[in-house]
């Protein structure tokens, strides 16, 4: 009887996840992370993110949603949010929520020029989830991200363990940054104290890099050619992100 129960459990597991029709990868890597845990190390307080691709390997369009589940209690003053959309298209950022689990309100949809819905995520294409973590205090937390149809069973998932160690900031000299104006229409100004040479990287909500240059003490950035919307600006010193900030471009 015990063997029959184990066999039945295996069949149920295969039925739920064995033919999930989704491949999950992390930006910059072709390795599948379905059902695994990814470590995300935070080196400074503020907003940081990781980009996950969910590829449709089935035979029909998919109107996928993402469910975020907090598997552990969050440290104090921590928040998280998701930007979800089709790779290469405009996505939607959703504000942080205390609900656990929490589901993205909208499924992946292709629209025409008049914003009329045409289809779901086409076969062979990917949805991109930029999952953000706003950590103000040291600590660790583990999240799980499920992909599924609207109202449907979970197809697959990936865990993200966020690690913000106090040891990563204890020995650093104080660094002061000012980034203004925000919202910005044409020129963004970055001034620093306690920091000389650094890199500036700006990505859109789907993780596409729109600006990546080096600077010395201060920098003025022309954003007049960027589309209106939310962007993530990261200050990098010696390959380590020391501060991440959300900026809004509004012409």
C-alpha positions in Angstrom: 0.0 0.0 0.0 2.8 2.4 0.9 4.4 1.8 -2.6 1.0 2.6 -4.2 0.7 5.8 -2.3 4.3 6.9 -3.3 3.5 6.0 -6.9 0.3 8.1 -6.8 2.2 11.0 -5.3 4.8 10.8 -8.1 2.1 10.7 -10.8 0.4 13.8 -9.2 3.7 15.7 -9.2 4.4 14.8 -12.8 0.9 15.9 -13.8 1.4 19.3 -12.0 5.0 20.1 -13.0 6.3 17.6 -15.4 4.8 19.3 -18.5 4.8 22.9 -17.3 5.4 24.3 -20.8 7.6 27.0 -19.3 11.4 27.5 -19.0 12.6 29.8 -16.3 16.0 31.5 -16.6 17.8 34.4 -15.0 19.0 37.4 -17.0 22.5 36.7 -18.3 22.4 32.9 -18.0 20.9 30.2 -20.1 20.7 27.7 -17.2 17.2 26.6 -16.3 16.2 27.5 -12.7 12.8 25.9 -12.7 12.2 24.5 -9.1 15.5 25.8 -7.8 16.6 28.6 -5.4 18.6 31.7 -6.6 20.7 33.7 -4.1 20.5 37.5 -4.5 23.1 39.3 -2.4 22.3 42.9 -1.4 25.3 45.2 -0.7 23.6 48.4 0.2 20.2 49.6 1.5 17.6 50.6 -1.0 16.1 49.1 -4.1 17.8 46.1 -5.9 16.3 43.7 -8.4 16.8 40.4 -10.3 15.3 39.7 -13.7 13.6 36.4 -14.5 12.5 35.1 -17.9 9.5 32.8 -18.3 9.6 31.3 -21.8 6.4 29.8 -23.4 7.5 26.4 -24.6 3.9 25.2 -25.2 1.8 25.2 -28.3 -0.7 28.1 -27.6 -0.6 31.7 -26.4 -0.4 32.2 -22.6 -2.0 34.9 -20.5 0.3 34.1 -17.6 0.3 35.8 -14.2 2.9 35.7 -11.4 2.2 34.8 -7.8 4.7 36.0 -5.2 4.8 34.1 -1.9 6.9 35.1 1.0 8.3 31.8 2.4 9.9 33.5 5.5 9.1 36.4 7.7 10.6 39.7 6.3 13.1 41.7 8.3 11.9 45.1 9.4 11.5 47.9 6.8 11.6 45.5 3.9 9.3 45.7 0.9 9.1 44.0 -2.5 7.4 44.6 -5.8 7.2 43.2 -9.4 7.4 44.7 -12.9 5.8 42.2 -15.3 5.6 42.2 -19.1 6.5 40.6 -22.4 10.2 40.7 -23.2 10.9 43.7 -25.4 7.5 45.4 -24.8 6.4 47.9 -22.2 5.7 46.2 -18.9 3.7 47.2 -15.8 5.1 47.8 -12.3 2.9 46.9 -9.4 3.3 48.5 -6.0 4.5 46.5 -3.0 1.8 44.6 -1.2 1.6 43.1 2.3 -0.7 40.3 1.0 0.9 36.9 1.1 0.6 35.3 -1.4 0.0 38.1 -3.9 -0.9 37.8 -7.6 -0.1 40.2 -10.5 -3.5 41.8 -11.4 -2.9 41.5 -15.2 -1.9 38.6 -17.4 0.6 38.9 -20.2 -1.2 40.4 -23.3 -0.2 41.6 -26.7 -2.0 44.8 -27.8 -2.4 46.6 -31.1 -1.6 50.3 -31.7 -5.0 51.2 -30.4 -4.3 49.2 -27.2 -6.8 46.5 -28.1 -5.9 43.0 -26.9 -4.7 40.7 -29.6 -3.3 37.6 -27.9 -1.4 36.3 -24.9 2.3 35.5 -24.7 3.2 34.0 -28.1 4.7 30.5 -28.4 8.5 30.7 -28.1 8.6 34.2 -26.5 9.2 35.1 -22.9 7.6 37.1 -20.1 10.1 39.1 -18.0 9.6 39.6 -14.3 11.8 42.2 -12.7 11.4 41.4 -9.1 12.5 44.2 -6.8 13.5 44.1 -3.1 13.7 47.3 -1.0 15.8 46.4 2.0 16.6 49.1 4.6 18.0 46.8 7.3 20.3 43.7 7.3 18.6 40.3 7.2 17.5 37.5 4.9 14.2 36.5 3.3 13.1 33.8 0.9 10.5 34.4 -1.8 8.8 32.0 -4.3 7.5 33.1 -7.7 4.9 30.9 -9.4 3.8 31.2 -13.0 0.3 30.3 -13.9 -2.7 31.0 -16.1 -5.4 33.3 -14.7 -7.2 31.2 -12.1 -5.2 28.1 -13.1 -2.9 25.7 -11.3 0.7 26.7 -10.8 2.9 25.6 -13.8 6.3 26.0 -12.2 8.2 28.2 -9.8 11.6 29.6 -8.7 12.8 30.7 -5.2 14.9 33.8 -4.6 16.8 34.0 -1.3 17.7 37.7 -0.6 20.7 38.2 1.6 21.6 41.6 3.1 24.6 41.1 5.4 25.6 43.8 7.9 29.2 42.7 7.3 28.9 43.9 3.7 28.5 47.5 4.9 30.3 47.6 8.3 33.7 48.5 6.9 32.7 51.0 4.3 33.3 54.7 4.8 30.1 56.8 4.7 29.1 57.7 1.2 26.6 60.5 0.4 24.7 60.7 -2.8 22.2 63.2 -4.2 20.2 62.4 -7.3 17.8 65.1 -8.6 15.4 66.2 -9.8 13.0 63.2 -9.5 10.7 63.2 -11.5 13.1 64.5 -14.2 12.3 65.9 -17.7 15.6 66.6 -19.4 18.7 66.5 -17.2 19.5 64.3 -14.2 22.2 65.5 -11.8 24.2 63.1 -9.6 26.5 64.5 -6.8 28.6 62.4 -4.5 30.6 62.8 -1.3 33.1 60.1 -0.2 33.0 58.6 -3.6 35.3 59.4 -6.6 35.2 57.1 -9.6 32.0 55.2 -10.1 29.8 53.7 -12.8 26.2 54.7 -13.5 23.7 52.2 -15.0 20.1 52.9 -15.8 17.7 50.1 -16.8 14.0 50.2 -17.7 11.3 48.2 -15.9 12.0 45.2 -18.0 15.7 45.1 -17.2 17.0 46.7 -20.5 20.0 48.9 -20.0 19.4 52.4 -21.4 22.5 54.1 -19.9 25.9 52.7 -18.8 28.8 55.1 -18.3 31.6 56.0 -15.8 31.7 59.2 -13.8 34.0 61.1 -11.4 32.5 62.6 -8.3 29.5 64.0 -10.2 27.6 63.6 -13.4 24.9 65.2 -15.5 22.8 62.8 -17.6 20.6 63.8 -20.5 17.4 61.8 -20.3 15.4 63.8 -22.9 15.5 60.9 -25.4 14.2 58.4 -22.8 10.5 57.5 -22.9 8.2 58.5 -20.0 8.2 55.9 -17.3 10.0 54.4 -14.3 13.7 53.5 -14.5 16.1 52.0 -12.1 19.4 53.8 -11.5 22.3 52.0 -9.9 25.6 53.5 -8.6 28.4 51.0 -8.9 31.8 51.2 -7.3 34.5 48.6 -8.2 31.9 46.3 -9.6 29.6 46.5 -6.5 26.2 48.2 -6.5 26.3 50.6 -3.6 23.0 52.3 -4.2 19.9 51.8 -6.3 17.2 54.4 -6.8 13.9 54.5 -8.8 13.7 57.6 -11.0 10.7 58.8 -13.0 11.1 60.3 -16.5 8.3 62.7 -17.2 8.5 65.1 -20.2 
